[in-house]
Amino acid sequence: MDSPTHNLPALFKQLGLADDPQSIERFIATHSPLKPELHLADAFFWSKSQSEFLRDELLEDADWAEVVDQLDVLLRKGRGS
């Protein structure tokens, strides 16, 4: 059985954030770059439930883990990288 695949807009929607391309780009530009030692789920801009979701998905290597990793990379590179 194939695992469901999720994309970045779906992750933003799951997190309760605007999921259109401009909003995603603005979010990444506003909140990046993350410090190398900071775990994505520990960033100040997440609510408690968002942070828990991100942490759980990564720890459990769940369906959303791949796209959470993608967001982590984007937030570490910053805009225009």
C-alpha positions as CSV (number, residue, x, y, z in Angstrom):
1,M,0.0,0.0,0.0
2,D,1.4,3.4,-0.9
3,S,1.7,6.1,1.7
4,P,-0.2,9.2,1.2
5,T,1.9,12.1,-0.1
6,H,1.6,15.6,1.2
7,N,2.8,18.8,-0.2
8,L,3.8,22.2,1.3
9,P,0.4,23.9,0.8
10,A,-1.3,20.9,2.5
11,L,1.1,21.2,5.4
12,F,0.3,24.9,5.8
13,K,-3.4,24.1,5.7
14,Q,-2.9,21.3,8.3
15,L,-1.1,23.9,10.5
16,G,-4.0,26.4,10.1
17,L,-1.9,28.8,8.1
18,A,-2.7,30.4,4.7
19,D,-1.7,27.9,2.1
20,D,-1.5,29.9,-1.1
21,P,2.0,30.3,-2.7
22,Q,2.4,34.0,-1.8
23,S,1.5,33.4,1.8
24,I,3.9,30.4,2.0
25,E,6.7,32.5,0.5
26,R,6.0,35.3,2.9
27,F,6.0,33.0,5.9
28,I,9.4,31.5,4.9
29,A,10.8,35.0,4.3
30,T,9.5,36.3,7.6
31,H,10.7,33.4,9.7
32,S,14.0,32.4,8.2
33,P,16.8,31.6,8.5
34,L,16.5,29.4,11.5
35,K,19.5,29.0,13.7
36,P,21.3,25.6,13.0
37,E,20.9,24.5,16.6
38,L,17.2,25.2,16.8
39,H,14.8,22.4,16.1
40,L,12.0,23.3,13.8
41,A,9.3,22.5,16.3
42,D,10.9,24.7,18.9
43,A,10.8,27.9,16.8
44,F,9.0,30.8,18.6
45,F,6.4,31.3,15.9
46,W,4.5,28.0,16.3
47,S,1.6,27.6,18.6
48,K,1.7,24.8,21.1
49,S,-0.4,22.5,18.9
50,Q,1.5,23.3,15.8
51,S,4.8,22.6,17.6
52,E,3.5,19.3,18.9
53,F,2.2,18.3,15.5
54,L,5.6,19.0,13.8
55,R,7.5,17.2,16.6
56,D,5.3,14.2,16.5
57,E,5.3,13.8,12.8
58,L,9.1,13.8,12.7
59,L,9.6,11.5,15.8
60,E,7.1,9.0,14.4
61,D,8.4,9.3,10.8
62,A,4.8,9.7,10.0
63,D,3.1,10.6,6.7
64,W,3.8,14.3,7.1
65,A,7.5,13.9,8.0
66,E,8.9,14.4,4.5
67,V,7.1,17.7,3.9
68,V,7.9,18.8,7.5
69,D,11.6,18.2,6.5
70,Q,11.1,20.2,3.4
71,L,9.7,23.1,5.4
72,D,12.7,22.8,7.8
73,V,15.1,23.0,4.9
74,L,13.3,26.1,3.4
75,L,13.3,27.9,6.7
76,R,17.1,27.2,7.2
77,K,18.0,28.4,3.7
78,G,16.0,31.5,3.8
79,R,14.5,33.5,1.0
80,G,16.3,33.4,-2.3
81,S,18.7,30.6,-1.5
